[in-house]
Amino acid sequence: MTTPRATFPVKKAAERMDLRDHLAQSLQLSTETVEELCTRPLENEVNSLELIIFKVIHRPDAFSMPSFASTFPFLEAICPSDSPGWHISRARLLEHYTASWVRLDRLTEETSFITLPGESKVDEPERTGGGNIAFLLTLIPKEWGMEDIQPKLLKACVAVACNSEKPGSMTRRKGFEGS
C-alpha cells in the first residue's frame, strides 16, 4: 500500500514544527517564553474564566466536550490582542469548563439546546438543514453553575452566530450577567 502524496507535506511540517514553535512564531515570542506560558501555574485564573462560544461550521459527529486539539484553533482566533497568551491558558483550563451545544436556525433565529451540562442529549438535530442551520459550542466555567443562565446563553449564541466576522466570542461573567 502506498502513502497518498498529500500526506508528505503534512508529515514534513509535523517533523519541522511542534506546537511550541507554532506559538513562538505566531506570538512573536521566544520558545523559552512560550514554554513558560505552557507550564506556569494557572490557579489564579480559574476564578476569572470567561464564557466562550464558538461557531462550528459542520455538524459534529458527537455533541460532547471537545478536546484541546479541536478547541485550540478557535481559541487562537478569538484571543484578545491585549492578552497574547490567553488562548494557551484557556486551552490548558478546559477541565474547568463544561460544554453545551446549541442549534440555531439562521432564518428564524430560533435556538435550542442540543445538550446541557450534566444532562444527556436534549435534542438530537437532523443532519440536514443546509446553510440555514448553525451549531454553536458553549464552554461555560463550571464555577458559574447553570442555574438561570439558559435564556441568556441562548441570546448570547444568537449574537455570536449573527456576527459573520468572528468565529466566536468570550464574555466575562460581569458582562454576561448584565446582558
N, CA, C and O atoms as a DFTB+ gen file, in Angstrom:
716 C
 N C O
     1  1       0.844      -1.181       0.000
     2  2       0.000       0.000       0.000
     3  2       0.888       1.242       0.000
     4  3       1.840       1.325       0.776
     5  1       0.586       2.188      -0.851
     6  2       1.382       3.410      -0.934
     7  2       0.728       4.520      -0.124
     8  3      -0.484       4.532       0.092
     9  1       1.559       5.440       0.314
    10  2       1.086       6.582       1.085
    11  2       0.618       7.667       0.116
    12  3       1.331       7.987      -0.835
    13  1      -0.560       8.235       0.338
    14  2      -1.029       9.314      -0.550
    15  2      -0.056      10.486      -0.555
    16  3       0.549      10.803       0.470
    17  1       0.090      11.124      -1.702
    18  2       1.023      12.248      -1.840
    19  2       0.708      13.403      -0.896
    20  3       1.614      14.097      -0.435
    21  1      -0.560      13.606      -0.611
    22  2      -0.958      14.744       0.237
    23  2      -0.417      14.627       1.645
    24  3      -0.290      15.639       2.334
    25  1      -0.091      13.421       2.097
    26  2       0.394      13.272       3.477
    27  2       1.856      13.685       3.621
    28  3       2.294      13.980       4.733
    29  1       2.626      13.713       2.525
    30  2       4.028      14.078       2.643
    31  2       4.241      15.505       3.155
    32  3       5.046      15.689       4.067
    33  1       3.556      16.530       2.611
    34  2       3.749      17.881       3.150
    35  2       3.332      17.986       4.625
    36  3       3.979      18.678       5.410
    37  1       2.266      17.304       4.984
    38  2       1.800      17.346       6.371
    39  2       2.832      16.697       7.289
    40  3       3.139      17.220       8.360
    41  1       3.360      15.559       6.862
    42  2       4.361      14.858       7.670
    43  2       5.623      15.708       7.824
    44  3       6.188      15.800       8.914
    45  1       6.059      16.326       6.725
    46  2       7.256      17.174       6.798
    47  2       7.033      18.366       7.726
    48  3       7.919      18.731       8.499
    49  1       5.858      18.963       7.648
    50  2       5.544      20.095       8.526
    51  2       5.539      19.646       9.985
    52  3       6.035      20.360      10.856
    53  1       4.990      18.490      10.247
    54  2       4.948      17.970      11.618
    55  2       6.351      17.680      12.138
    56  3       6.631      17.892      13.317
    57  1       7.227      17.201      11.275
    58  2       8.600      16.926      11.694
    59  2       9.362      18.212      11.996
    60  3      10.196      18.249      12.900
    61  1       9.071      19.265      11.236
    62  2       9.771      20.538      11.402
    63  2       9.266      21.347      12.583
    64  3      10.016      22.139      13.153
    65  1       8.037      21.165      12.950
    66  2       7.422      22.108      13.857
    67  2       6.570      21.409      14.903
    68  3       5.902      20.420      14.600
    69  1       6.586      21.903      16.104
    70  2       5.640      21.419      17.097
    71  2       4.816      22.608      17.578
    72  3       5.000      23.724      17.092
    73  1       3.933      22.388      18.503
    74  2       3.035      23.449      18.966
    75  2       3.813      24.637      19.525
    76  3       3.455      25.787      19.273
    77  1       4.868      24.367      20.276
    78  2       5.647      25.482      20.848
    79  2       6.258      26.358      19.768
    80  3       6.271      27.582      19.892
    81  1       6.765      25.735      18.704
    82  2       7.339      26.518      17.604
    83  2       6.263      27.355      16.920
    84  3       6.484      28.521      16.595
    85  1       5.104      26.751      16.708
    86  2       3.984      27.496      16.109
    87  2       3.622      28.700      16.979
    88  3       3.451      29.809      16.472
    89  1       3.505      28.475      18.291
    90  2       3.143      29.571      19.197
    91  2       4.222      30.648      19.223
    92  3       3.909      31.838      19.229
    93  1       5.470      30.245      19.238
    94  2       6.567      31.222      19.244
    95  2       6.501      32.096      17.985
    96  3       6.670      33.313      18.061
    97  1       6.254      31.470      16.832
    98  2       6.162      32.234      15.589
    99  2       4.926      33.123      15.570
   100  3       5.021      34.302      15.229
   101  1       3.768      32.577      15.930
   102  2       2.530      33.354      15.826
   103  2       2.463      34.479      16.857
   104  3       1.882      35.530      16.588
   105  1       3.053      34.267      18.035
   106  2       3.030      35.297      19.079
   107  2       4.273      36.180      19.051
   108  3       4.368      37.161      19.789
   109  1       5.212      35.826      18.204
   110  2       6.489      36.541      18.108
   111  2       7.186      36.594      19.463
   112  3       7.606      37.651      19.935
   113  1       7.293      35.416      20.067
   114  2       7.948      35.263      21.362
   115  2       9.046      34.215      21.245
   116  3       9.080      33.438      20.291
   117  1       9.928      34.202      22.211
   118  2      10.958      33.165      22.226
   119  2      10.335      31.841      22.647
   120  3       9.291      31.818      23.299
   121  1      10.971      30.749      22.275
   122  2      10.447      29.437      22.665
   123  2      10.500      29.272      24.187
   124  3       9.693      28.534      24.753
   125  1      11.432      29.942      24.849
   126  2      11.504      29.886      26.306
   127  2      10.283      30.554      26.936
   128  3       9.722      30.043      27.905
   129  1       9.876      31.695      26.384
   130  2       8.686      32.389      26.891
   131  2       7.439      31.546      26.645
   132  3       6.565      31.460      27.508
   133  1       7.356      30.937      25.491
   134  2       6.219      30.067      25.179
   135  2       6.206      28.876      26.131
   136  3       5.148      28.486      26.625
   137  1       7.356      28.308      26.386
   138  2       7.448      27.184      27.330
   139  2       6.926      27.604      28.703
   140  3       6.237      26.829      29.368
   141  1       7.247      28.814      29.125
   142  2       6.760      29.322      30.410
   143  2       5.238      29.483      30.386
   144  3       4.561      29.152      31.359
   145  1       4.703      29.993      29.272
   146  2       3.247      30.132      29.138
   147  2       2.538      28.776      29.183
   148  3       1.412      28.667      29.668
   149  1       3.207      27.760      28.677
   150  2       2.610      26.423      28.617
   151  2       2.739      25.639      29.921
   152  3       2.087      24.609      30.093
   153  1       3.566      26.114      30.826
   154  2       3.807      25.327      32.046
   155  2       3.536      26.085      33.344
   156  3       3.524      25.471      34.411
   157  1       3.322      27.371      33.286
   158  2       3.133      28.136      34.524
   159  2       1.849      27.718      35.242
   160  3       0.890      27.288      34.601
   161  1       1.829      27.842      36.556
   162  2       0.615      27.511      37.315
   163  2      -0.536      28.457      36.940
   164  3      -0.319      29.639      36.674
   165  1      -1.749      27.922      36.923
   166  2      -2.911      28.704      36.499
   167  2      -3.986      28.812      37.575
   168  3      -5.117      29.194      37.275
   169  1      -3.654      28.486      38.816
   170  2      -4.660      28.505      39.886
   171  2      -5.383      29.844      39.990
   172  3      -6.589      29.869      40.234
   173  1      -4.684      30.938      39.813
   174  2      -5.288      32.263      39.952
   175  2      -6.277      32.568      38.829
   176  3      -7.176      33.389      39.012
   177  1      -6.132      31.929      37.681
   178  2      -7.003      32.213      36.539
   179  2      -8.312      31.425      36.582
   180  3      -9.264      31.781      35.888
   181  1      -8.373      30.372      37.377
   182  2      -9.575      29.536      37.438
   183  2     -10.788      30.351      37.866
   184  3     -11.897      30.092      37.397
   185  1     -10.601      31.320      38.737
   186  2     -11.714      32.134      39.236
   187  2     -12.132      33.251      38.293
   188  3     -13.104      33.954      38.567
   189  1     -11.419      33.428      37.191
   190  2     -11.776      34.510      36.268
   191  2     -12.009      34.009      34.846
   192  3     -11.774      34.733      33.878
   193  1     -12.472      32.768      34.727
   194  2     -12.735      32.215      33.401
   195  2     -13.946      32.883      32.757
   196  3     -14.878      33.310      33.439
   197  1     -13.912      32.961      31.439
   198  2     -14.970      33.596      30.670
   199  2     -15.861      32.540      30.019
   200  3     -15.460      31.389      29.843
   201  1     -17.063      32.950      29.672
   202  2     -17.930      32.143      28.820
   203  2     -17.349      32.230      27.421
   204  3     -17.043      33.321      26.942
   205  1     -17.193      31.090      26.763
   206  2     -16.634      31.053      25.415
   207  2     -17.660      30.394      24.495
   208  3     -18.206      29.336      24.807
   209  1     -17.909      31.037      23.364
   210  2     -18.861      30.500      22.391
   211  2     -18.166      30.449      21.031
   212  3     -17.576      31.433      20.585
   213  1     -18.246      29.281      20.376
   214  2     -17.671      29.094      19.046
   215  2     -18.761      28.751      18.051
   216  3     -19.681      27.995      18.362
   217  1     -18.656      29.313      16.848
   218  2     -19.495      28.884      15.731
   219  2     -18.806      27.684      15.098
   220  3     -17.611      27.733      14.806
   221  1     -19.548      26.620      14.890
   222  2     -18.990      25.413      14.288
   223  2     -19.627      25.259      12.909
   224  3     -20.849      25.185      12.785
   225  1     -18.805      25.213      11.895
   226  2     -19.300      25.195      10.522
   227  2     -20.026      23.894      10.190
   228  3     -21.104      23.912       9.595
   229  1     -19.437      22.778      10.574
   230  2     -20.025      21.481      10.242
   231  2     -20.603      20.831      11.492
   232  3     -20.087      21.008      12.595
   233  1     -21.664      20.089      11.308
   234  2     -22.284      19.373      12.414
   235  2     -21.286      18.344      12.936
   236  3     -20.796      17.515      12.169
   237  1     -20.981      18.389      14.223
   238  2     -20.043      17.398      14.760
   239  2     -20.695      16.016      14.810
   240  3     -21.917      15.891      14.889
   241  1     -19.858      14.990      14.764
   242  2     -20.370      13.619      14.872
   243  2     -20.925      13.363      16.265
   244  3     -21.919      12.656      16.431
   245  1     -20.275      13.943      17.256
   246  2     -20.722      13.747      18.641
   247  2     -20.808      15.107      19.315
   248  3     -19.902      15.932      19.190
   249  1     -21.892      15.332      20.022
   250  2     -22.056      16.578      20.764
   251  2     -21.549      16.317      22.179
   252  3     -22.310      15.924      23.064
   253  1     -20.258      16.542      22.374
   254  2     -19.625      16.245      23.658
   255  2     -18.596      17.327      23.974
   256  3     -18.451      18.304      23.239
   257  1     -17.891      17.132      25.077
   258  2     -16.835      18.069      25.455
   259  2     -15.693      17.933      24.454
   260  3     -15.192      16.828      24.241
   261  1     -15.275      19.024      23.842
   262  2     -14.217      18.948      22.838
   263  2     -12.843      18.771      23.477
   264  3     -12.661      18.966      24.679
   265  1     -11.902      18.401      22.649
   266  2     -10.525      18.201      23.105
   267  2      -9.719      19.492      22.970
   268  3     -10.159      20.465      22.359
   269  1      -8.537      19.466      23.557
   270  2      -7.580      20.563      23.425
   271  2      -7.337      20.855      21.947
   272  3      -7.396      22.006      21.515
   273  1      -7.064      19.806      21.180
   274  2      -6.716      19.969      19.760
   275  2      -7.853      20.580      18.952
   276  3      -7.608      21.368      18.038
   277  1      -9.086      20.226      19.275
   278  2     -10.193      20.766      18.485
   279  2     -10.572      22.184      18.888
   280  3     -11.115      22.921      18.065
   281  1     -10.308      22.589      20.116
   282  2     -10.662      23.945      20.534
   283  2      -9.556      24.963      20.294
   284  3      -9.831      26.154      20.149
   285  1      -8.309      24.506      20.252
   286  2      -7.199      25.453      20.201
   287  2      -7.265      26.431      19.022
   288  3      -7.045      27.623      19.232
   289  1      -7.556      25.989      17.803
   290  2      -7.636      26.968      16.700
   291  2      -8.722      28.028      16.912
   292  3      -8.545      29.182      16.522
   293  1      -9.837      27.641      17.524
   294  2     -10.910      28.606      17.810
   295  2     -10.451      29.603      18.877
   296  3     -10.666      30.807      18.743
   297  1      -9.823      29.095      19.928
   298  2      -9.318      29.978      20.989
   299  2      -8.289      30.951      20.425
   300  3      -8.281      32.133      20.767
   301  1      -7.433      30.442      19.568
   302  2      -6.408      31.282      18.949
   303  2      -7.058      32.402      18.129
   304  3      -6.566      33.531      18.119
   305  1      -8.151      32.095      17.452
   306  2      -8.826      33.074      16.590
   307  2      -9.528      34.174      17.379
   308  3      -9.689      35.282      16.867
   309  1      -9.949      33.898      18.608
   310  2     -10.661      34.924      19.387
   311  2      -9.806      35.485      20.520
   312  3     -10.310      36.211      21.378
   313  1      -8.537      35.158      20.525
   314  2      -7.631      35.619      21.584
   315  2      -7.592      37.152      21.635
   316  3      -7.366      37.802      20.615
   317  1      -7.813      37.728      22.829
   318  2      -7.752      39.192      22.944
   319  2      -6.345      39.709      22.624
   320  3      -5.352      39.120      23.053
   321  1      -6.267      40.786      21.887
   322  2      -4.967      41.323      21.487
   323  2      -4.148      41.815      22.679
   324  3      -2.919      41.854      22.613
   325  1      -4.819      42.188      23.764
   326  2      -4.091      42.672      24.936
   327  2      -3.640      41.538      25.869
   328  3      -3.043      41.796      26.914
   329  1      -3.926      40.289      25.491
   330  2      -3.537      39.139      26.308
   331  2      -3.093      37.996      25.393
   332  3      -3.822      37.019      25.221
   333  1      -1.900      38.117      24.806
   334  2      -1.486      37.165      23.773
   335  2      -1.391      35.708      24.219
   336  3      -1.413      34.825      23.362
   337  1      -1.289      35.416      25.485
   338  2      -1.227      34.031      25.955
   339  2      -2.553      33.497      26.449
   340  3      -2.621      32.387      26.978
   341  1      -3.610      34.277      26.282
   342  2      -4.928      33.887      26.782
   343  2      -5.370      32.532      26.251
   344  3      -5.834      31.691      27.020
   345  1      -5.232      32.309      24.948
   346  2      -5.689      31.056      24.351
   347  2      -4.936      29.843      24.884
   348  3      -5.490      28.747      24.964
   349  1      -3.690      30.040      25.244
   350  2      -2.900      28.937      25.812
   351  2      -3.453      28.570      27.183
   352  3      -3.668      27.395      27.480
   353  1      -3.680      29.582      28.017
   354  2      -4.187      29.284      29.366
   355  2      -5.595      28.708      29.315
   356  3      -5.909      27.802      30.087
   357  1      -6.453      29.208      28.425
   358  2      -7.815      28.674      28.362
   359  2      -7.821      27.238      27.855
   360  3      -8.603      26.418      28.336
   361  1      -6.975      26.927      26.904
   362  2      -6.881      25.541      26.427
   363  2      -6.394      24.628      27.552
   364  3      -6.865      23.498      27.683
   365  1      -5.471      25.107      28.349
   366  2      -4.964      24.307      29.474
   367  2      -6.006      24.163      30.579
   368  3      -5.923      23.237      31.387
   369  1      -6.983      25.064      30.625
   370  2      -8.002      25.039      31.682
   371  2      -9.326      24.434      31.221
   372  3     -10.348      24.634      31.879
   373  1      -9.332      23.708      30.120
   374  2     -10.577      23.125      29.607
   375  2     -11.307      22.281      30.648
   376  3     -12.537      22.226      30.638
   377  1     -10.586      21.635      31.528
   378  2     -11.232      20.790      32.546
   379  2     -12.090      21.604      33.513
   380  3     -12.902      21.037      34.243
   381  1     -11.919      22.916      33.526
   382  2     -12.706      23.785      34.405
   383  2     -13.940      24.351      33.691
   384  3     -14.641      25.208      34.229
   385  1     -14.190      23.865      32.488
   386  2     -15.356      24.264      31.708
   387  2     -16.289      23.070      31.546
   388  3     -15.883      21.914      31.664
   389  1     -17.518      23.380      31.280
   390  2     -18.490      22.368      30.890
   391  2     -19.037      22.797      29.529
   392  3     -19.166      23.989      29.251
   393  1     -19.355      21.821      28.693
   394  2     -19.781      22.131      27.327
   395  2     -21.287      22.022      27.175
   396  3     -21.943      21.191      27.804
   397  1     -21.806      22.877      26.333
   398  2     -23.204      22.820      25.936
   399  2     -23.237      23.116      24.444
   400  3     -22.523      23.995      23.960
   401  1     -24.072      22.377      23.716
   402  2     -24.210      22.592      22.275
   403  2     -25.568      23.209      21.989
   404  3     -26.575      22.841      22.594
   405  1     -25.581      24.155      21.054
   406  2     -26.795      24.881      20.688
   407  2     -26.970      24.806      19.174
   408  3     -25.998      24.869      18.421
   409  1     -28.203      24.673      18.746
   410  2     -28.567      24.676      17.331
   411  2     -29.291      25.987      17.056
   412  3     -30.164      26.389      17.825
   413  1     -28.929      26.656      15.959
   414  2     -29.560      27.916      15.580
   415  2     -30.047      27.820      14.147
   416  3     -29.298      27.439      13.248
   417  1     -31.296      28.166      13.945
   418  2     -31.848      28.289      12.597
   419  2     -31.641      29.746      12.195
   420  3     -32.259      30.643      12.768
   421  1     -30.784      29.983      11.224
   422  2     -30.436      31.354      10.833
   423  2     -31.608      32.122      10.225
   424  3     -31.649      33.350      10.303
   425  1     -32.538      31.426       9.632
   426  2     -33.689      32.110       9.022
   427  2     -34.638      32.664      10.072
   428  3     -35.141      33.779       9.939
   429  1     -34.879      31.880      11.115
   430  2     -35.845      32.297      12.134
   431  2     -35.180      32.809      13.407
   432  3     -35.850      33.353      14.286
   433  1     -33.855      32.636      13.507
   434  2     -33.088      32.941      14.720
   435  2     -33.606      32.154      15.929
   436  3     -33.442      32.572      17.075
   437  1     -34.224      31.028      15.653
   438  2     -34.709      30.158      16.716
   439  2     -33.554      29.285      17.198
   440  3     -32.859      28.655      16.400
   441  1     -33.364      29.259      18.504
   442  2     -32.283      28.479      19.093
   443  2     -32.850      27.379      19.973
   444  3     -33.945      27.496      20.524
   445  1     -32.086      26.319      20.090
   446  2     -32.462      25.250      21.009
   447  2     -31.206      24.539      21.482
   448  3     -30.218      24.442      20.755
   449  1     -31.261      24.049      22.696
   450  2     -30.140      23.300      23.233
   451  2     -30.137      21.898      22.651
   452  3     -31.175      21.242      22.573
   453  1     -28.971      21.451      22.247
   454  2     -28.787      20.063      21.832
   455  2     -28.374      19.264      23.067
   456  3     -28.893      18.178      23.328
   457  1     -27.433      19.824      23.814
   458  2     -27.007      19.219      25.078
   459  2     -26.886      20.300      26.135
   460  3     -26.638      21.466      25.831
   461  1     -27.064      19.896      27.360
   462  2     -26.867      20.769      28.516
   463  2     -25.903      20.070      29.457
   464  3     -25.899      18.841      29.524
   465  1     -25.095      20.812      30.178
   466  2     -24.170      20.189      31.116
   467  2     -24.914      19.330      32.135
   468  3     -25.948      19.723      32.676
   469  1     -24.363      18.158      32.376
   470  2     -24.939      17.277      33.373
   471  2     -26.171      16.529      32.922
   472  3     -26.749      15.769      33.699
   473  1     -26.588      16.726      31.680
   474  2     -27.771      16.041      31.157
   475  2     -27.393      15.308      29.882
   476  3     -26.428      15.671      29.208
   477  1     -28.144      14.296      29.562
   478  2     -27.929      13.616      28.290
   479  2     -28.482      14.499      27.184
   480  3     -28.950      15.609      27.439
   481  1     -28.427      14.007      25.975
   482  2     -28.889      14.819      24.846
   483  2     -30.307      15.322      25.067
   484  3     -31.210      14.564      25.423
   485  1     -30.476      16.603      24.849
   486  2     -31.790      17.219      24.950
   487  2     -32.517      17.031      23.625
   488  3     -33.691      16.663      23.592
   489  1     -31.798      17.289      22.529
   490  2     -32.398      17.237      21.200
   491  2     -31.315      16.855      20.208
   492  3     -30.327      17.575      20.067
   493  1     -31.480      15.761      19.535
   494  2     -30.520      15.334      18.514
   495  2     -30.971      15.899      17.179
   496  3     -31.947      15.411      16.609
   497  1     -30.280      16.928      16.660
   498  2     -30.719      17.553      15.414
   499  2     -30.481      16.652      14.204
   500  3     -29.605      15.787      14.204
   501  1     -31.270      16.880      13.203
   502  2     -31.105      16.146      11.957
   503  2     -29.835      16.614      11.273
   504  3     -29.300      17.676      11.591
   505  1     -29.369      15.831      10.354
   506  2     -28.139      16.171       9.634
   507  2     -28.399      17.121       8.469
   508  3     -27.456      17.571       7.818
   509  1     -29.648      17.428       8.201
   510  2     -29.971      18.321       7.094
   511  2     -30.201      19.726       7.618
   512  3     -30.040      19.982       8.811
   513  1     -30.565      20.609       6.758
   514  2     -30.832      21.982       7.141
   515  2     -30.047      22.944       6.285
   516  3     -30.263      24.155       6.327
   517  1     -29.138      22.398       5.509
   518  2     -28.359      23.221       4.602
   519  2     -27.585      24.305       5.336
   520  3     -27.150      24.122       6.473
   521  1     -27.427      25.423       4.667
   522  2     -26.682      26.540       5.234
   523  2     -27.463      27.350       6.236
   524  3     -26.939      28.318       6.788
   525  1     -28.698      26.981       6.483
   526  2     -29.523      27.746       7.416
   527  2     -29.331      27.331       8.869
   528  3     -29.765      28.041       9.776
   529  1     -28.694      26.203       9.098
   530  2     -28.505      25.703      10.454
   531  2     -27.070      25.955      10.889
   532  3     -26.124      25.655      10.161
   533  1     -26.924      26.502      12.067
   534  2     -25.596      26.719      12.648
   535  2     -25.528      25.969      13.969
   536  3     -26.530      25.824      14.669
   537  1     -24.348      25.502      14.297
   538  2     -24.118      24.841      15.571
   539  2     -23.135      25.681      16.359
   540  3     -22.145      26.175      15.820
   541  1     -23.417      25.834      17.626
   542  2     -22.548      26.622      18.493
   543  2     -22.141      25.781      19.695
   544  3     -22.955      25.077      20.293
   545  1     -20.889      25.872      20.021
   546  2     -20.358      25.211      21.204
   547  2     -20.157      26.277      22.264
   548  3     -19.484      27.280      22.024
   549  1     -20.733      26.064      23.426
   550  2     -20.510      26.994      24.530
   551  2     -19.672      26.290      25.582
   552  3     -19.956      25.155      25.964
   553  1     -18.657      26.963      26.034
   554  2     -17.834      26.488      27.138
   555  2     -18.142      27.383      28.324
   556  3     -17.820      28.571      28.333
   557  1     -18.770      26.788      29.316
   558  2     -19.245      27.531      30.483
   559  2     -18.354      27.197      31.673
   560  3     -18.177      26.022      31.996
   561  1     -17.790      28.206      32.330
   562  2     -16.983      27.899      33.509
   563  2     -17.822      27.129      34.533
   564  3     -18.940      27.530      34.858
   565  1     -17.278      26.036      35.030
   566  2     -18.026      25.198      35.979
   567  2     -18.439      25.981      37.217
   568  3     -19.495      25.728      37.796
   569  1     -17.610      26.926      37.616
   570  2     -17.927      27.702      38.829
   571  2     -19.162      28.588      38.658
   572  3     -19.748      29.019      39.651
   573  1     -19.565      28.867      37.415
   574  2     -20.744      29.693      37.185
   575  2     -22.024      28.948      37.515
   576  3     -23.018      29.566      37.897
   577  1     -22.015      27.637      37.373
   578  2     -23.254      26.891      37.551
   579  2     -24.154      27.100      36.344
   580  3     -23.820      27.865      35.439
   581  1     -25.277      26.430      36.328
   582  2     -26.195      26.540      35.181
   583  2     -27.544      27.139      35.566
   584  3     -28.417      27.303      34.714
   585  1     -27.711      27.456      36.814
   586  2     -28.999      27.967      37.266
   587  2     -29.303      29.327      36.646
   588  3     -28.520      30.268      36.778
   589  1     -30.416      29.418      35.987
   590  2     -30.939      30.666      35.417
   591  2     -30.079      31.296      34.326
   592  3     -30.271      32.474      34.025
   593  1     -29.143      30.570      33.720
   594  2     -28.361      31.211      32.660
   595  2     -28.804      30.778      31.265
   596  3     -28.340      31.340      30.273
   597  1     -29.678      29.805      31.172
   598  2     -30.035      29.273      29.856
   599  2     -30.619      30.315      28.906
   600  3     -30.193      30.355      27.752
   601  1     -31.572      31.166      29.316
   602  2     -32.077      32.183      28.367
   603  2     -30.981      33.158      27.905
   604  3     -30.924      33.513      26.727
   605  1     -30.127      33.581      28.818
   606  2     -29.045      34.495      28.442
   607  2     -28.035      33.797      27.535
   608  3     -27.472      34.415      26.631
   609  1     -27.814      32.524      27.779
   610  2     -26.881      31.762      26.964
   611  2     -27.390      31.662      25.520
   612  3     -26.619      31.828      24.575
   613  1     -28.667      31.395      25.356
   614  2     -29.236      31.334      24.004
   615  2     -29.149      32.689      23.308
   616  3     -28.853      32.757      22.115
   617  1     -29.405      33.762      24.044
   618  2     -29.319      35.124      23.492
   619  2     -27.877      35.418      23.046
   620  3     -27.657      35.992      21.980
   621  1     -26.915      35.025      23.859
   622  2     -25.503      35.225      23.516
   623  2     -25.127      34.426      22.269
   624  3     -24.339      34.892      21.446
   625  1     -25.684      33.233      22.128
   626  2     -25.412      32.399      20.954
   627  2     -25.930      33.051      19.678
   628  3     -25.260      33.009      18.646
   629  1     -27.098      33.645      19.736
   630  2     -27.649      34.336      18.563
   631  2     -26.718      35.486      18.167
   632  3     -26.436      35.677      16.984
   633  1     -26.248      36.240      19.142
   634  2     -25.346      37.364      18.850
   635  2     -24.062      36.878      18.183
   636  3     -23.577      37.509      17.244
   637  1     -23.517      35.781      18.654
   638  2     -22.291      35.240      18.056
   639  2     -22.569      34.736      16.645
   640  3     -21.792      34.999      15.727
   641  1     -23.662      34.018      16.469
   642  2     -23.992      33.460      15.158
   643  2     -24.242      34.546      14.122
   644  3     -23.939      34.358      12.944
   645  1     -24.783      35.667      14.543
   646  2     -25.091      36.764      13.618
   647  2     -23.867      37.608      13.270
   648  3     -23.903      38.375      12.308
   649  1     -22.796      37.476      14.033
   650  2     -21.566      38.206      13.758
   651  2     -20.740      37.385      12.779
   652  3     -20.097      36.410      13.168
   653  1     -20.755      37.774      11.524
   654  2     -20.064      36.990      10.498
   655  2     -18.553      37.193      10.505
   656  3     -17.831      36.441       9.850
   657  1     -18.070      38.180      11.223
   658  2     -16.644      38.486      11.204
   659  2     -15.815      37.582      12.101
   660  3     -14.658      37.306      11.784
   661  1     -16.365      37.118      13.197
   662  2     -15.583      36.348      14.159
   663  2     -16.120      34.920      14.296
   664  3     -17.320      34.679      14.163
   665  1     -15.210      33.983      14.562
   666  2     -15.639      32.588      14.728
   667  2     -16.176      32.275      16.120
   668  3     -16.574      31.145      16.403
   669  1     -16.184      33.275      16.977
   670  2     -16.673      33.049      18.332
   671  2     -16.499      34.284      19.189
   672  3     -16.169      35.364      18.698
   673  1     -16.731      34.104      20.485
   674  2     -16.572      35.224      21.410
   675  2     -16.255      34.708      22.800
   676  3     -16.419      33.526      23.102
   677  1     -15.807      35.604      23.618
   678  2     -15.622      35.310      25.032
   679  2     -16.220      36.455      25.815
   680  3     -16.092      37.619      25.435
   681  1     -16.880      36.114      26.924
   682  2     -17.565      37.114      27.730
   683  2     -17.248      36.875      29.191
   684  3     -17.390      35.762      29.698
   685  1     -16.821      37.922      29.857
   686  2     -16.571      37.815      31.298
   687  2     -17.902      37.706      32.037
   688  3     -18.943      38.105      31.515
   689  1     -17.862      37.174      33.230
   690  2     -19.078      36.924      33.987
   691  2     -19.907      38.183      34.203
   692  3     -21.130      38.160      34.065
   693  1     -19.241      39.275      34.541
   694  2     -19.943      40.537      34.787
   695  2     -20.704      40.996      33.546
   696  3     -21.847      41.440      33.647
   697  1     -20.079      40.891      32.384
   698  2     -20.730      41.285      31.135
   699  2     -21.883      40.357      30.785
   700  3     -22.900      40.798      30.248
   701  1     -21.726      39.072      31.088
   702  2     -22.789      38.108      30.788
   703  2     -23.993      38.324      31.695
   704  3     -25.134      38.290      31.234
   705  1     -23.747      38.541      32.960
   706  2     -24.844      38.735      33.911
   707  2     -25.584      40.047      33.656
   708  3     -26.766      40.169      33.979
   709  1     -24.890      41.027      33.078
   710  2     -25.512      42.314      32.781
   711  2     -26.298      42.335      31.490
   712  3     -27.009      43.299      31.203
   713  1     -26.173      41.262      30.702
   714  2     -26.852      41.271      29.394
   715  2     -28.318      40.911      29.501
   716  3     -29.020      40.876      28.490
